[in-house]
């Protein structure tokens, strides 16, 4: 992340670091090149990123990258946001991931419509073009979900347990 933010700042573009406070202890992250927002948790980081971002781009990375990538995809699938999500597939880094995702489609755990949420390109220019052209198509069954605070209140369930 540091290399990317430094390169962005060197080209006089806006940099925003959303840093969980735990990462600021013992210098786990270096000083941000631009504006910095400190948050309490990783979940708060994801929510803040979702609220402030126009799109999401994943670069080659580890479990943290994959976790954040899939969180944004699942939130898009659930109609929590409708922003484009892309991966920069440098040197085929994500080929195995795409094979797995396509397998999940073949096994009918996700639809082809949902599969289209994840955009891929091998160059930054191509990825930006694809992200700009992206038009979100919500899943008709899931498009009825409402994520406003009033809809998140628990409804009383009438359950009976028979042993």
PyMOL commands that set and color helices and strands:
alter all, ss='L'
color gray80, all
select helices_A, chain A and resi 2-10+21-27+42-52+63-77+90-92+95-106+112-115+124-133+149-152
alter helices_A, ss='H'
color red, helices_A
select strands_A, chain A and resi 16-20+35-39+55-58+84-88+118-121
alter strands_A, ss='S'
color yellow, strands_A
deselect
rebuild
show_as cartoon
